[in-house]
Amino acid sequence: MDKTRVTASILGIFAGLGGGVFHGIGEVLQGNLAPEGIYIQAYPAMQATAGEPALTIVPNFLYTGILAIILGIIVTIWAGAFVGKKNGGWILILLTIVMLLVGGGIVPVIIGVVGGIIGTRINED
């Protein structure tokens, strides 16, 4: 196996599951409420992690969470199966940025972008 592809895939899968899915569940659990702004906390009670900070352009925790879970699953599948394809790394970067805008967390998205950057180096001499 290509070490570059494996590294990009692992980072992307972590971003999708740890970002989109994990954050999304916390946002869905907050219910059909409007956040106070674009900066939100997926798990406000988790003070050790500052409430798992995230951003959203969707003015509803429930819908933000659903979109974050969907994008997290898409990022996970893309990272695991398609990051090695032509432009796969760039698409992973794009997907993780979209995930950032719908509540997928901040740190996991950075990790996903790093995975995408590494993915752009797959099959290069």
C-alpha positions as CSV (number, residue, x, y, z in Angstrom):
1,M,0.0,0.0,0.0
2,D,1.0,3.5,-0.7
3,K,2.0,5.2,2.6
4,T,0.8,8.6,1.3
5,R,-2.6,7.3,0.5
6,V,-3.0,5.5,3.8
7,T,-2.0,8.7,5.7
8,A,-4.4,10.9,3.7
9,S,-7.2,8.3,4.2
10,I,-6.6,8.0,8.0
11,L,-6.6,11.7,8.5
12,G,-9.8,12.2,6.3
13,I,-11.6,9.3,8.1
14,F,-10.7,10.9,11.5
15,A,-12.0,14.3,10.3
16,G,-15.3,12.7,9.0
17,L,-16.0,10.6,12.0
18,G,-14.5,12.8,14.7
19,G,-15.7,16.0,13.2
20,G,-18.9,15.6,11.3
21,V,-20.5,12.6,12.9
22,F,-19.4,13.3,16.5
23,H,-20.1,17.0,16.4
24,G,-23.3,16.4,14.5
25,I,-24.7,14.1,17.2
26,G,-24.0,16.8,19.9
27,E,-25.8,19.4,17.8
28,V,-28.8,17.2,17.1
29,L,-29.1,16.5,20.8
30,Q,-29.5,20.2,21.5
31,G,-32.7,20.1,19.5
32,N,-34.7,22.4,17.3
33,L,-33.1,25.6,18.7
34,A,-31.5,28.6,17.1
35,P,-27.8,29.2,18.0
36,E,-26.8,32.6,19.3
37,G,-24.3,33.1,16.4
38,I,-22.2,31.2,13.9
39,Y,-19.8,30.0,16.6
40,I,-21.4,27.1,18.5
41,Q,-20.6,24.4,20.9
42,A,-21.5,20.9,19.9
43,Y,-21.4,19.6,23.5
44,P,-21.7,22.7,25.8
45,A,-21.4,20.5,29.0
46,M,-17.9,19.2,28.0
47,Q,-15.9,22.1,29.5
48,A,-12.7,20.1,29.3
49,T,-12.8,20.5,25.5
50,A,-14.4,24.0,25.5
51,G,-17.7,22.4,24.5
52,E,-16.3,21.0,21.2
53,P,-16.4,24.3,19.2
54,A,-17.8,24.5,15.7
55,L,-19.1,27.0,13.2
56,T,-22.4,26.9,11.3
57,I,-24.1,29.0,8.7
58,V,-27.4,27.1,9.4
59,P,-29.5,28.9,12.0
60,N,-30.8,25.7,13.8
61,F,-28.9,23.1,15.9
62,L,-31.0,20.2,14.7
63,Y,-30.5,20.9,11.0
64,T,-26.8,21.8,11.6
65,G,-26.3,18.4,13.3
66,I,-28.1,16.5,10.5
67,L,-26.0,18.2,7.9
68,A,-22.8,17.7,9.9
69,I,-23.5,14.0,10.2
70,I,-24.3,13.6,6.5
71,L,-21.1,15.6,5.5
72,G,-19.1,13.6,8.0
73,I,-20.2,10.3,6.5
74,I,-19.4,11.6,3.0
75,V,-16.0,12.8,4.1
76,T,-15.3,9.4,5.7
77,I,-16.4,7.5,2.6
78,W,-14.4,9.8,0.3
79,A,-11.3,9.6,2.4
80,G,-11.5,5.8,2.6
81,A,-12.3,5.0,-1.0
82,F,-11.6,7.9,-3.3
83,V,-8.8,10.1,-2.0
84,G,-6.4,8.3,-4.3
85,K,-8.4,9.2,-7.4
86,K,-7.6,12.1,-9.7
87,N,-8.3,15.3,-7.7
88,G,-9.3,13.2,-4.7
89,G,-7.2,15.3,-2.3
90,W,-8.7,18.5,-3.6
91,I,-12.2,17.1,-3.2
92,L,-11.4,16.0,0.3
93,I,-10.3,19.6,1.1
94,L,-13.5,21.0,-0.4
95,L,-15.7,18.5,1.5
96,T,-14.0,19.3,4.8
97,I,-14.4,23.0,4.3
98,V,-18.1,22.5,3.6
99,M,-18.3,20.4,6.8
100,L,-16.7,23.3,8.7
101,L,-19.6,25.5,7.6
102,V,-22.3,23.1,8.8
103,G,-21.0,22.3,12.3
104,G,-18.3,19.7,11.7
105,G,-16.0,21.2,14.2
106,I,-12.8,23.2,13.8
107,V,-9.9,21.0,14.7
108,P,-11.2,17.9,12.8
109,V,-11.6,20.1,9.7
110,I,-8.0,21.3,9.9
111,I,-6.9,17.6,10.1
112,G,-9.1,16.8,7.1
113,V,-7.5,19.6,5.1
114,V,-4.1,18.3,6.0
115,G,-5.2,14.9,4.8
116,G,-6.4,16.4,1.6
117,I,-3.1,18.2,1.1
118,I,-1.3,14.9,1.6
119,G,-3.8,13.4,-0.8
120,T,-2.8,15.8,-3.6
121,R,0.7,14.2,-3.4
122,I,-0.5,10.7,-4.1
123,N,1.1,9.2,-7.2
124,E,3.6,12.0,-7.6
125,D,7.2,11.2,-8.3
